[in-house]
Amino acid sequence: SVMDQNARLRKSSLRTPEELISYSTSETEKKERPLHVEQDSLLSTASGFENYRGFLQLGAILLVLSTFRVALDNLLRYGVLVNPVMWLGVFFDDPDRWPCTALILSLNVYIIGALLLQKGLVKGVVSDVATRWLSSVILASILIVPTCTVMVTAPNPFAAAFALALHTVSFLKLFSYMVVNSDLHRNRKQTDHEVNQKLEKQGKANNLVVYPENLNMKDIYYYMFAPTLCYELNFPRNVRIRKRYLMKRLIEVVQTSCDNSSI
């Protein structure tokens, strides 16, 4: 063959015995060198490999593609069968059949009530004592009203548990909201007017929210949807939303939920 001819030519070009010995040794080492090396599989625990994110992403892609294929097949075969307008009509015609949905929507009443109460305190319409009493009424209503509604109507237990959990979380959030804003109002009254103006200017210069400019719908609803139970004037935030990171975490949550439901 061509390789054997090249080897013979190379060997014939060697002149001294030392060169012949070194050539023979190198050729022997090449022949004795193993082609395969024994090692642990990457899927075994002995390999020390722990980064399986690629498999997770592959599973998520397969899950999304299979779900999309089934949804597209059903859409082409049966068309759009859901009519949201009809659902709204059924809900408004007979709201007693949907007590948990009504309870969840009623949370807006408590949220707006807490906001108006704090605004009235700032404008002097409501006194400090009246604010405390009305805050207690709002917080007690958040816990008492849904409990009595569930006991009387006896709705679906899963929907009732979800509605009661939302009311419990809203109770803790609004309690923190009212306490923090009451403390800010008290500190503002005890501080000089010039000092308050100076602090407000410094906050605006640093793009920070200052009291009482935080008393608006956008601020309170952002707090209600934020994953925290402690109210702050300025929450720590990134400069931009990391969409790719958010999509990865969302896919992981969906895939984990599907795996748990299949088990």
Steps between C-alpha positions, in 0.01 A plus 500: 500500500597865484556518879731197497699648212539828686615311812759303299629816334530672837676197649744480206591866551627423853878450505626448857403213740375752756252640249381147416447415869306821572288446190418141601410613854261772374333257260452246779345762730259603225388142448457434874309825569135414588230634272238533778540625858276367775299777671171546684186598314388861528160378619650316798566660838865385498589731210452815707300663221202692644399757238194340337343827389532397137279196557250723681487745212463215251206361699340843514535545124350156434216575743420833333515353149278202588246722676499745210446216252200365695353849540543576130346166403195563719467854368505384137261214567241660729565875473457748788245357743559741792283809526625734776199732452270212590702432814463861611128483431462190717702660779304825508163325458558270797794618715394271787638206301848656506561604862878449487535715189292772665720479810818541295356800313386654830864534605512818289251659742738451795803615301333819379353557847847482660637744239217752550542477876869589482426784258237635736754489783750705298239762403372526857153370417543204738668521842764261628258329739236454230766363264596235753139392554415494129821310424400240759155470339650449153749240621237312701264499203764341278505196729138482621306556175663222290486254791126555552435488124676164464317356801159609369534424127725189528676546161760278337767428766795569268357835385412588860852418620648719224266792582569475874876486436480818291304676774754393762790631292309824432437539874874481573588732211244767591598483868861581403379769256291679765762477775784630283299791360372593847857509630610711204213740562590528869867567423401759240284687754780500758760632252540860391331604175831620352670172583213309336531708185876444492456123537238496225732688263787261574273202436379640168857575396595135563184371326361371829138492611432716804201520731218595428557464124483123543126515575369410156341205321815400314710477815254298710416253221868451422549416867203262503644303208861516620632181667541657844293562813697806617416838349776741401503832326769382259544134422838378368473451125728415211574752231323283242282190494702189418248344263711195415555418868130554571395271213737226619360511854144502364566195282657321797194572715263374228706187438526422872125544541432266207743239637339513845151468352605199291648331805 
